[in-house]
Amino acid sequence: MWNMDKLDFNFPCPKCNFQNPATVRQVRTRGRIICRGCKTELQLTDTRASFKRANNSIARALEGIAGQLQIKINL
């Protein structure tokens, strides 16, 4: 099963623009991180549930592909 929670990405600090790493899970669970540049505490949020919608969309697509990957072997 597809799990987007472990995917990581970088995002800029809104205060100092330093690139900070985060995971999808940290955003989904409204985690807090400390900026590595200016040491400001950042609250991560997914206000439109875009990660949840994307995860559901990807899971549906993968299920559709899995159904089409059946190989027939004639002996």
Short mmCIF file of the C-alpha atoms (twelve columns), coordinates in Angstrom:
data_MODEL
# 
_entry.id   MODEL 
# 
loop_
_atom_site.group_PDB 
_atom_site.id 
_atom_site.type_symbol 
_atom_site.label_atom_id 
_atom_site.label_alt_id 
_atom_site.label_comp_id 
_atom_site.label_asym_id 
_atom_site.label_seq_id 
_atom_site.Cartn_x 
_atom_site.Cartn_y 
_atom_site.Cartn_z 
_atom_site.pdbx_PDB_model_num 
ATOM 1  C CA . MET A 1  0.000  0.000   0.000   1 
ATOM 2  C CA . TRP A 2  1.204  3.498   -0.854  1 
ATOM 3  C CA . ASN A 3  2.363  5.541   2.157   1 
ATOM 4  C CA . MET A 4  3.090  9.203   1.522   1 
ATOM 5  C CA . ASP A 5  3.842  9.864   5.204   1 
ATOM 6  C CA . LYS A 6  7.515  8.991   4.792   1 
ATOM 7  C CA . LEU A 7  8.120  11.299  1.838   1 
ATOM 8  C CA . ASP A 8  10.275 14.264  2.692   1 
ATOM 9  C CA . PHE A 9  10.632 17.691  1.126   1 
ATOM 10 C CA . ASN A 10 12.253 21.032  1.843   1 
ATOM 11 C CA . PHE A 11 10.375 24.270  2.429   1 
ATOM 12 C CA . PRO A 12 11.548 27.822  3.120   1 
ATOM 13 C CA . CYS A 13 11.195 29.405  6.545   1 
ATOM 14 C CA . PRO A 14 8.731  32.313  6.284   1 
ATOM 15 C CA . LYS A 15 11.016 34.447  8.452   1 
ATOM 16 C CA . CYS A 16 14.554 33.830  7.100   1 
ATOM 17 C CA . ASN A 17 13.930 31.782  3.910   1 
ATOM 18 C CA . PHE A 18 16.248 28.968  5.090   1 
ATOM 19 C CA . GLN A 19 15.337 25.600  3.520   1 
ATOM 20 C CA . ASN A 20 14.103 23.196  6.205   1 
ATOM 21 C CA . PRO A 21 13.300 19.488  5.773   1 
ATOM 22 C CA . ALA A 22 9.941  18.024  6.758   1 
ATOM 23 C CA . THR A 23 7.946  14.885  6.092   1 
ATOM 24 C CA . VAL A 24 4.394  14.626  4.867   1 
ATOM 25 C CA . ARG A 25 3.473  13.055  8.205   1 
ATOM 26 C CA . GLN A 26 4.769  16.096  10.079  1 
ATOM 27 C CA . VAL A 27 2.523  18.338  7.993   1 
ATOM 28 C CA . ARG A 28 -0.473 16.001  8.184   1 
ATOM 29 C CA . THR A 29 -0.240 15.776  11.996  1 
ATOM 30 C CA . ARG A 30 0.399  19.515  12.429  1 
ATOM 31 C CA . GLY A 31 3.909  18.947  13.738  1 
ATOM 32 C CA . ARG A 32 6.262  21.649  14.913  1 
ATOM 33 C CA . ILE A 33 9.856  22.052  13.814  1 
ATOM 34 C CA . ILE A 34 12.619 24.493  14.656  1 
ATOM 35 C CA . CYS A 35 14.051 26.419  11.693  1 
ATOM 36 C CA . ARG A 36 17.680 25.466  11.220  1 
ATOM 37 C CA . GLY A 37 18.476 29.016  10.138  1 
ATOM 38 C CA . CYS A 38 16.851 31.436  12.589  1 
ATOM 39 C CA . LYS A 39 15.714 28.923  15.285  1 
ATOM 40 C CA . THR A 40 12.078 30.044  15.025  1 
ATOM 41 C CA . GLU A 41 9.466  27.423  15.930  1 
ATOM 42 C CA . LEU A 42 7.321  26.637  12.895  1 
ATOM 43 C CA . GLN A 43 3.841  25.086  13.086  1 
ATOM 44 C CA . LEU A 44 3.204  22.919  10.041  1 
ATOM 45 C CA . THR A 45 -0.345 22.811  8.704   1 
ATOM 46 C CA . ASP A 46 -2.199 21.426  5.731   1 
ATOM 47 C CA . THR A 47 -5.124 23.837  5.681   1 
ATOM 48 C CA . ARG A 48 -6.839 22.345  2.634   1 
ATOM 49 C CA . ALA A 49 -6.047 18.682  3.366   1 
ATOM 50 C CA . SER A 50 -4.121 18.552  0.094   1 
ATOM 51 C CA . PHE A 51 -1.770 15.813  1.327   1 
ATOM 52 C CA . LYS A 52 -4.699 13.631  2.384   1 
ATOM 53 C CA . ARG A 53 -6.470 14.142  -0.957  1 
ATOM 54 C CA . ALA A 54 -3.262 13.429  -2.882  1 
ATOM 55 C CA . ASN A 55 -2.598 10.263  -0.876  1 
ATOM 56 C CA . ASN A 56 -6.134 8.989   -1.556  1 
ATOM 57 C CA . SER A 57 -5.839 9.827   -5.250  1 
ATOM 58 C CA . ILE A 58 -2.504 8.026   -5.586  1 
ATOM 59 C CA . ALA A 59 -3.826 4.969   -3.719  1 
ATOM 60 C CA . ARG A 60 -6.833 4.738   -6.071  1 
ATOM 61 C CA . ALA A 61 -4.582 5.066   -9.125  1 
ATOM 62 C CA . LEU A 62 -2.229 2.345   -7.880  1 
ATOM 63 C CA . GLU A 63 -5.134 0.000   -7.190  1 
ATOM 64 C CA . GLY A 64 -6.336 0.527   -10.763 1 
ATOM 65 C CA . ILE A 65 -2.889 -0.203  -12.172 1 
ATOM 66 C CA . ALA A 66 -2.490 -3.315  -10.014 1 
ATOM 67 C CA . GLY A 67 -5.673 -4.753  -11.501 1 
ATOM 68 C CA . GLN A 68 -4.299 -4.285  -15.012 1 
ATOM 69 C CA . LEU A 69 -0.894 -5.889  -14.341 1 
ATOM 70 C CA . GLN A 70 -2.075 -9.470  -14.419 1 
ATOM 71 C CA . ILE A 71 0.076  -11.498 -16.819 1 
ATOM 72 C CA . LYS A 72 -1.436 -14.451 -18.637 1 
ATOM 73 C CA . ILE A 73 0.880  -17.344 -19.432 1 
ATOM 74 C CA . ASN A 74 -0.156 -19.969 -21.954 1 
ATOM 75 C CA . LEU A 75 1.660  -23.297 -21.670 1 
# 
